[in-house]
Amino acid sequence: MENAYGKLAAWVYHLDKPIGHSFGDLEYYRERLAGCTGAILEPATGNGRILIPLLESGLDIEGFDASEEMLHYCRQECLQRNLNPRLTRQKFQDFTGPRRYEAIIMPAGSFQLITDTASALALLQRCYDNLLPGGRLILDTDNSKEIIQSKGALRSWKVSDNERLTLSSSDPDINYVQQTTLTYLRYEHWQDGLLTHSELDLFCLRWWGIHELTFALRAAGFTDVIVSGGYQHGRAPGNDDAIISFEARRP
Ligand SMILES: C[S@@+](CC[C@H](N)C(=O)[O-])C[C@H]1O[C@@H](n2cnc3c(N)ncnc32)[C@H](O)[C@@H]1O
């Protein structure tokens, strides 16, 4: 399965990136969305890492995700906080919003999970169509260097005294023509030294040139495209910025 975020992957994500865990992105999105009074959509909302703190800041935000396992964590965490956002199981490829949004956000490089260029362009168009006039699309991408030069690793999380989760990742297979990487992610659940469950995820990413994505946003009809580095809005990205953010407006 590609980018499936199944049972073990979702468990690891939730342990490693719990609600409110920030790479600098939570503060950035909170600041960029300050003053929004209308509805906000987060496609690929995952476990609610960003959505829940933004809800708690008073924003009217809803989300969808393709993975039932990720949505399960999001629903559970919302319930514990007496929050009741609209959460649906949908895919980037065919989502429909029940309303038009003042902002659509895609933190954590989620946009790069769509490796097929035509589908990515169609998503930009769908975002445009689902925004109110004046509404903004804000998304992050990882610097291409970070994606291409990533290395395989083994990571581990202690769940309890006799329980552990591990994640082994391969070096990425790189396709320079398609601008994609394929990494084999093997998740394992160990109990009392025995392997109880394992899961393989074929993790695929597409990298985008800064100008390429700017042109794509303009081609979808967006204007006022602002590209920023390191979560400093309006600062042009430099070669060493790990994260590059794009903000664009529907006129
Ligand atoms: C990197 S996580 C980001 C989660 C959350 N937005 C955050 O910032 O922590 C990527 C999410 O994209 C979801 N996803 C992957 N492919 C998808 C697709 N085709 N349509 C919708 N969601 C998808 C995964 O299930 C996962 O929850």
The ligand as an SDF file (V2000), in Angstrom:
LIG
                    3D

 27 29  0  0  0  0  0  0  0  0999 V2000
    2.2620   13.7670    7.3600 C   0  0  0  0  0  0  0  0  0  0  0  0
    0.6200   13.3120    7.8530 S   0  0  0  0  0  0  0  0  0  0  0  0
    0.0170   14.9250    8.2560 C   0  0  0  0  0  0  0  0  0  0  0  0
   -1.0450   14.9120    9.3210 C   0  0  0  0  0  0  0  0  0  0  0  0
   -1.4190   16.2920    9.8460 C   0  0  0  0  0  0  0  0  0  0  0  0
   -1.8720   17.1660    8.7840 N   0  0  0  0  0  0  0  0  0  0  0  0
   -0.2610   16.9450   10.5770 C   0  0  0  0  0  0  0  0  0  0  0  0
    0.1200   18.0470   10.1890 O   0  0  0  0  0  0  0  0  0  0  0  0
    0.2280   16.3660   11.5390 O   0  0  0  0  0  0  0  0  0  0  0  0
   -0.1220   12.9580    6.3100 C   0  0  0  0  0  0  0  0  0  0  0  0
   -1.5740   12.5340    6.3380 C   0  0  0  0  0  0  0  0  0  0  0  0
   -2.0120   12.4170    4.9790 O   0  0  0  0  0  0  0  0  0  0  0  0
   -2.9820   11.3940    4.9200 C   0  0  0  0  0  0  0  0  0  0  0  0
   -3.1000   10.9610    3.5230 N   0  0  0  0  0  0  0  0  0  0  0  0
   -2.2300   10.2320    2.7910 C   0  0  0  0  0  0  0  0  0  0  0  0
   -2.6910   10.0650    1.5380 N   0  0  0  0  0  0  0  0  0  0  0  0
   -3.8900   10.7150    1.4790 C   0  0  0  0  0  0  0  0  0  0  0  0
   -4.8620   10.9160    0.4510 C   0  0  0  0  0  0  0  0  0  0  0  0
   -4.6820   10.4120   -0.7540 N   0  0  0  0  0  0  0  0  0  0  0  0
   -5.9510   11.6320    0.7460 N   0  0  0  0  0  0  0  0  0  0  0  0
   -6.1430   12.1570    1.9880 C   0  0  0  0  0  0  0  0  0  0  0  0
   -5.2740   11.9920    3.0000 N   0  0  0  0  0  0  0  0  0  0  0  0
   -4.1540   11.2850    2.7400 C   0  0  0  0  0  0  0  0  0  0  0  0
   -2.4210   10.3290    5.8370 C   0  0  0  0  0  0  0  0  0  0  0  0
   -3.4050    9.3930    6.2340 O   0  0  0  0  0  0  0  0  0  0  0  0
   -1.8500   11.1820    6.9750 C   0  0  0  0  0  0  0  0  0  0  0  0
   -2.7880   11.3320    8.0150 O   0  0  0  0  0  0  0  0  0  0  0  0
  1  2  1  0
  2  3  1  0
  2 10  1  0
  3  4  1  0
  4  5  1  0
  5  6  1  0
  5  7  1  0
  7  8  2  0
  7  9  1  0
 10 11  1  0
 11 12  1  0
 11 26  1  0
 12 13  1  0
 13 14  1  0
 13 24  1  0
 14 15  1  0
 14 23  1  0
 15 16  2  0
 16 17  1  0
 17 18  1  0
 17 23  2  0
 18 19  1  0
 18 20  2  0
 20 21  1  0
 21 22  2  0
 22 23  1  0
 24 25  1  0
 24 26  1  0
 26 27  1  0
M  CHG  2   2   1   9  -1
M  END
$$$$
